[in-house]
Amino acid sequence: MGRKKKKQSTGDGGQPRRGMRRSIRYEAEEEWPEDRRPRRAEDAPPDIMLRKLSLVEALERLDFQLRAYAAKGRKQVLVVHGKGSQSAGGVSILGPEVRNWCDAHPSVVISWKEAPPRWGGTGAIVVNLR
């Protein structure tokens, strides 16, 4: 029968042996929500997130939510369609289609413009509703 070897300490007394180290999260400083910088500017209108959706799903969600915001009396909505960096060829598919949809539905959309950089830049548009 074989003997079991005892684990030998490193002798330095500081760092524990491999597998006994504390995770990075343990030593990280805790960050409170009120200390974090907001992801989007406080003055941004409500948003509709279309990123990572298929074209059909995105246009259905856009139609439904824009009509709902218009019924609630909202005048501006931020539509986040993304820049298309994850799509095939790195070309945006949703961006042009969302813009075409807005142009084709004047009963809901008065106008649209590209969002300012603090609201999403080229990956979003600001839609003015009736």
N, C-alpha and C positions, 0 to 999 in steps of 0.2 A: 504494500500500500504506500501511496505517495504522501509526502508531507505537504501541507498547505503552507505557502509562503505568507508571511506577515507583510502587510503594507508598511513600507518604511517611510518615515517622514522625510521631508526634503532637508530638514536641519536648519533652514533659515528662519523658520518660525513665522514668516510673513504670509506668503501666498499659500493657500491650501493646494493640495495635489489636484491634478486634472480630474474633472468630474465633480469636484467639490467647490468650484469657484462660484461666486454669486453672479447672477445675471446682470446685464447692463441696466435693466429696468429697476433692479433693486437699489442701485446707487444713483439713479437719475433723480433730478430734482422734480418735484411734483409741480405741474403747471395747472393753474386754476382757470376755469373758463373765462372769467372776467379779465384775466391778464392777457389772453390771446387776442391777436389782431383779428378783426372780423374778416371773413373770406371775401365778402363783397361789401361795397360801400353801403352805409346806413340808408342813404337816400335812394337806393335802387328800388324800382317797382317790383311787384311780385313776379316770380319767375316760373317758366315752364321748362322743365329739363327734358330734352329730347336725345341727349347723348346716349350712344350705345344701343339705340333702338333700331329696329328695321325700318325701312322707309314707310311701309304701310302702317306699322304701329305708331310711328312718329307723326304721320299726317292725321291719323285718327285722334291721337291725344291732343294735337294742336287744335284741331277743329272743335273738339269737345270743350277743352279748357278755355279757348278764346271766347267761345260763345257763353260759357259760364261767367267769365270775368266781365264780359260786356253786359250780361243780365244783372250782375251785381253793381254795375255803374262805374267800374274801373275805366280809366281813360288810357293808361299805359300798362304794358306788360313786357317783361323781358323774356325773350325766347332764346334759350341756350341750345344751339344745335351742334356745337363743337367745331373744331377746325379741320377734322378729317385726317389727322395724322396717323390714326390707327387703321384707316380704311385701305383698301387695295390701291396701291400706287400713291398713297398719301394725298389723294384728292378728295375734297369734301363732297359727299353725296347729298347729305341732308340740307346743307346751306342753300344751294340753288333751288332745291325743291320747296323748301319752306318759303323762300322769297317768291317763287312762282305761285304758291298757294295763296299767299297774302295778296298778290296782285290780282288773282282770279276771284277773290271774295270781297268785293267792295261793300257788300251789305254788312260785313263785320269789321273790316279793317279800313281805316281812313288812309293811313300811310305807315311806312316803316322806314327805319334808318339803322345803320350799323351802330352797335353799342359802343360807348366810350371805353377806353382801355380799363378803367376801374370797374366796369361792369361785365367785362368779358371780351371786349375788342372784336376781332374778326370772327370769333366763335359764337357770337350772339347778335341778335337784332332787337331793337326796341320797337314795339308795335303800338300804334295809336289806334284805339278802338272807338267805335261809334257810341 
